[in-house]
Amino acid sequence: FLVGGGSTAGSMGDPHTTLVTLFLLLFCAYGVCDDLSFADEPATAVYEWQLLNFTFPNADAARAYMENKHYTSCMPAGVKVASTGDVFVTVPRWKANVPATLNKLVAQDNEILLQPFPSWAMNAVGDSNALQSVLGLEIDQRDRLWVLDQGKVAGKEAAEGTIKLLVFDLRKGGELIRKHVFAREIASPVSSFLNDLVVDTDHEFVFITDSGINVNDGEPTRGGLLVYDFSNDESWRVLHDLPETNDDPDVWVKINDELVFPTKRMRTGADGIALSPDLETLYWCPLTARKLYKIPTSVLRDKSVVADDVRRAVVLMGSKGMASDGLGCASDGTLYMTDLEANRVCSYNPTTPLTPDVVQTVASNADMIWPDTLALDNRGRVYFVTNQLHHFVQDELDFETPGVVNFRIWMKEIPGLRAYTYPMQDNLDCPKDEQPSASPYVHLSRWKYSM
């Protein structure tokens, strides 16, 4: 998995300059110059597709997929990168005939294909034990892959037992190590839309946004947050159907001077979510809104806290001045967020008051139409999907004209960047037998885990 790098300015005709340049390059290669600024380096589109294709089990299945144009039902949404460099991509089954909803990217015959993960059987439609429709996912610092199954296929009510959280151990070949099915009162088969999640591996908690999109057109949003206690295998719902987790009725998202869904306003509740590196603060935002909220995680982890007290703990941080889909927090506390309305990814220091003026552009490009999920790795890179979601939903993408690119995964290098799951200070007293072998780049500082 190789991505493009940047360029170095300077006159190579001067031997002294050449030696200094090479010296600096070597230092940077070994991480000595992590604080050098490469802010002007553009993001790179590391993967591009006009249509998604899969590693089908046989030629007949591959042929049927193309002949029946089932690729028009497939859009990449979530992306995460493991410490090994493996890239995982979700393809929600919002339309019929999506072959696999959770995938790993593989190179085959000069093409980047989607390989169902962990298997075709685990992506079978109609099997409540298998993955039905995945949007959000996360990979923690022990290469455990946390996967949210929305349960709903092609806009229909979720079948019993399909709205669930699954955990796979990537270091054990994708072994399933936990399945938690959400009760109907926690995640409604009709009105829940589990969107994204973050993982607190110290306290062994997961926090989830529910956008509250109803399968019945015209019904109001019923957003909220879900809390999952891994140690006790227990979940509960908070901030249900409140302005802080619902869509803002005064916001109509606009992209490139085009109203999103021009005949009816898009209504999406709690969507983007991020966890501070000290694990003490949870951030989130509804998509159809421009506000950002936070809450102490100590309040969420205590199931005994009554609903009114949970709401009183919510803090409105201010206005971002934009609609955001994906959020992500770095190990230095910087908050990254997508800007749907300006084709860009931004950063913000959450210790300062939030106004649109303090939000900084990290990456911007006219082709970054609908930047969706963010993925921060531990090697100084942030990845994000652009998928033209509004055009996809309305069947407006061009899958036929040669040369058209509908979907991209971008990568932006930010020296020193690490995800919230990889703190800045490493624990030198970590037991040697727990040192990860999957990647030489992984440095852990938290070691309180149990399966």
N, C-alpha and C positions, 0 to 999 in steps of 0.2 A: 504494500500500500504506500505509494510514493506520491507526494504532492510537490508543487512547485515552490521555489524559494524566492528570495528577493534579489536585489542588486546592490552593488557597492560602488559608491562614487569615488573618484580620485584619479590622478594621472598615473598610469602604469608605466610611463616612460622614465620616470625618476626612480633609480634603484632604491633610494632611501624610502620613498613613498611606498614602493612596492613591498619592501620588507615590513614596514609598519602596518600596511594593509593586511598582509598575510598574517602577521603577528596577532592583529586584532581579530581576524577571522578565526584563527585557531583558538584564541581565548574564548570567543563567543561560542564556538563549537563545543567547548567543554563547560559552558555555563558560567564562565567568569564574568561575562559582560551582560548578565541578564537585565541590568537596569538601563542599557542603551536603548534609545527610543527609535522604534521603527513605525511610529504612528502613521507615517505617510505611505507605508506599503499597502497596496490594495488587497482586498480579499480575492481569493482565487476560487474559481468554480472547479472543484476537484472531480465532481461527477455531473454529467449532463445526460438527460434523456428526452427524447420526444415521447416515448412510451416505455413503460416498465415491462420487463420480460423476466421469466422465472426459469429455474432449473427443473423443468418438468421431468417426471419419471419415465416418459416414453415419447416417441415422435408423434403418436396420435394425439396425445394431450396437448403438446406444443402446437400442433397444426390446428386443432380445434380452437385454441385460445386466439390465434391470429385470424383465422377465417371468420369466427363469430364476433370479432372485434371486442373481446372481453377486456382488452387493455384500456378501453375507454372508461372502465369502471375503477381503474387503479390509479391512486395518487399517493406519493410518499408524504408522510406527515411527521412522525417522530424519528429522531436520530440520536444515537448515543455511540460512543467509541470506547471499547475496552482497552485495558492497559497493553494488550497484545497488538493493538492497532485494528482489530476486527471492528467493522462498522455494522451496527444493527439499525434496521429501518422498519418502521411500521407502515402498513397500508390498511387503513380502517375500511371495514366492509360497510361503508355508507351506501354503496350501490351493490347490486347483485353481481355474482360471478367473479369475485376477487379470489384468485387461487389460494393465496396465503397471506395472512394478516401480520405475522411477525417473521422477519427475514434477516439474513446476514448477507452482505454484499460479497460476491465472488467474481473473479475474472475467469471467463471461459470463451475461447474462440474470439479473442479481441473484443469482447463485449462484457460489460458489467451487468451481471444478472443477480436476481434476488433468490437466494436459497432458503426455503422455508426452515424456520428454526423452532424447536429443535428437530422437527421432522414434518413430513406431510401429514401424518396421522394426527399430530398435535395441532394442526391447523384445520381440521375437518369441520365443516359446517354441520350443525345439528347435533354434535356431540358436546354435552355440557361439560365434560372433563377437558375438552380441547379448547383452543383459543378461537373465539368467535369474531371479535372485532377489537383490535388493539390500536389505541392512539398513544397514550403516555407510557413511558418506560424510563428506567434509571439504572445505572451501573455504579455500585459502590466501590470502595477502594480494595475490597477483597474479591472483586470480579463476580459479585452476585448480581444477576440481572433481575430487576423487579419489573413486573409487567402488569399493566392494568387492562383488564378485559371489560369493555363496555357492555358486552352481551348482545347488543342490538345488531341485527343484520338487515341491511337494505331498508332501514327506517322503521322496522317493525318492533313491537314490544319484545323485550328480552325474555327468553325462556327461563324457566326455573333453574337456578343454580349456575347461570352463565355470567352474571356480574361478579367478578372475582379478581383477586390479586394473586399472582403466581410468582414464585422466586426460583430462579435457575442458578446453579453453581457452574460458572463457566470454566472453572479450574478442574471440574470433574466431568467435562464433556457435555455440559448442559443438563446435568441431572436436576430433576425437579425436587426441590427440598422443602417447599411449602406451597400449599394452596389454601386460600381463605375465601370463602364465599360470603358476600355481603348479604345480610338479611334485607328483606323487602322494605322494612321501615328505615334502613340505613341508606340503601340505594334502590330507588323505585325502578321497576322494570319499564315503567312508562315515562317518567319525568326525569330520571337521572341521566347524566352524560359525563361519566368519569373522564377527566381531561388529562391531568398531569399530576406528578408526584415528586416528593423529595424524601430522602431517607436519613434519619438520625441514627447512626450506628453506635453511638455511645449509649443512648437510652433505649435503643431498639424500638423506635417509633417511625411510622410513615405518615406523612401528611399529604392529602389528596384534594385537588379542586374538582368540584362537581359543577359543571356549567348549567345544569338544570334545563336542558333542551328537551321538550316534550315530543313524543312521537306523533301526537295529534297536532296538526298545523293550526296555529292561531291561539294555542294555549299559552299562558304566561310562563316566563322563566321561573324555575324553582331552584336557584343555586344554593350552594353551601360548601362546607369543608368536611372531609372525612378524616378521622384519626384511627390509625391501626396500631395496636400494641402487639408487637411481634412476640414478646416473651409469654404473654398470656393468650395469644391468638384471639384477640377481642377487638371489635371496632365500634365506633360511635360517630354520630353526626352532630355538627355544631354550626351555628350561624345560618340556619336554614331559612331560605326565602326572605332575606333581608336586603336592603339597598346595598350593603357592603359586598354581597355575593351575587346580586342580580345585575341585569343590564341597566344602563342609565337611559331612561326614556327620552332624554334630550340629545342623545348622541346617535348620529347616523354616519357610520364609517364611510369615508370617501378615499379612494385610491386613484391616483393619476386623473384627478378631476372627474372621476366616475363614482357614482353612488353604488355602494355594495348592495346588491339585490334592489334595484331601483323601484320595484313595484311593492316591496314590503321591507321594512327595516330589519336588519339582522339583529337578533336578540340572543346574545350569548353571555352567560353569567361568569362566575369565577373560572379563570382559565390559567394564566401564567402563575407560576409558583416558584419561590426560591427560599433557601434556608441559609441563614448566616453561618459563617464557619465556626463560630463558637456554639452553634446549635441552640442559641437562646431566642432567636427572633425568626418568625415566619413572615414572609412577604407574599402578597398575591394581588392580582388585579382581575376584574371582569374584563372580557374582551371588548364588549360594547360599552365602553366607558373610557375615561382618560385619567382616572384616579388610581392611586397606589395605596395599599393598606398594609399594616403590620400588626402582629400580636405576639406577646411572649409565649414561647412554646411551653413554658411551665404551666400555663393556664390550660392549654390544650391537652397536655399529658395527664391532667388530673380529671378523671371522669366525673368526680363528685361535684365539680364546679357547676353551678346552675346556669341556665341559658342566659339570664339577664347579666350575670357577672362576666360571662364569656364575652358578651357584646360590649360591656363597659371597658373591657381590656383592649378592644380594637382601637388602633390609632390611624386616623387618616393622615397620611404623610404629605399629601398635596396633589397637584395636578402634573402629570407628565406632559400634557399638551398633545397627546397622541394615543391612539388605540394600539395596544400591545397584545401579542399572542404568547410568545415564549418569554420566560424570565430565567435567569441563572445567576448564582452568586459565586464569586471567586474566593480563594482562600485568604485574600487580603481584605475581604469585605466589600469589594466593588460589586455593584449590581449591574448586570447586563440585561438588556431588554430589546425586543424587536419593535420596530415602528412600522406598522402596516401602512400608514398614510403617507410615508415619505421614503419608502423602499430602502430602509436602512436598519442597522443594528446600533444601539447606543449603550452608553455606560453612565452610571450615576453613583456618587458617593453618598450612601444613605445616612451618614452622620451630619449632613448638611440639609437645610430646609429644601424641600422639593418644589421647584418651579420649572417651567419649560426651558428657561434660560440656562440652568445648570446641567442639563442633560447634554452629554457630549457624543458626537458621532464617532463610531468605531469603524463602521464599514457602510458604504453607500454605493449603489449602482442602479441604473435604470432597469436592469434585468432582475433586480431583487424584489420581484412582485410577490407579495404575501410571504414575508419571512416568518416562518412558523416556529419550529422547535429549536432551542439552543442546546449545544453540547460542549461543555468545557472539559478539556482533558488535563493531564498532568504534565504536558510537554510544551506548554506555551501556545496552545491553539484553541480557538473557539470555532466550532462548526455550526452551521445552521442550514435548514431546508428552506427553499423557496418553491412554492407549488401552485401559485395562482388559484388558491382554493375557491375564491368566489367564481372564477370562470369555470373551474372544474365542476362545481356543484350545479351550475346552470348549463352544462354541456356545451360550453363555448370554446373549448380548447381545440387546436388544430392538430390532429393526429395523422394527417395524410400528406401535407405538403412537405417534400424533402427539405431537410435542413432546419426545420423548426425545432426549437428547444422549449419544452413545457416545464420541465422540472430540473432543479439543480440542488446540489449540496455544495456549500461554500466553506472555505476555510480561511480564517484570518489569524496570522501569527501575532501574538502579543507576548514578548519575552517576559519570562517570570510568571506567567499566568498559570494557575492551577485551580481546579474546581474546588468547591466548598468541602468536598470529601477528602481532599488532600491538603491538610493544614500547612502553613508556611514553615513551622519549626518541626523538624523530625525528632522522633524519640530515639535517642542513641542507646537507651537501655532496653530496647525491644528484644524479646527472646529471639535468638538466631534461628531456631527451628520454625518460627512463624514468619520469617522473611519470605516475601513472595518471590517465586521463581519465574513467573510469567513474563516479566519485563524488567530490564535493568533501570527503568525510569521511575518505577514506583517506590515512593518513600512514605511509609505510614507512621502515624504518631498515635493512633488509637488502637487499642488491642483488647477491648472488652466486648467479646462476641460469644454467643452460644447459639447453636442450631437446634 
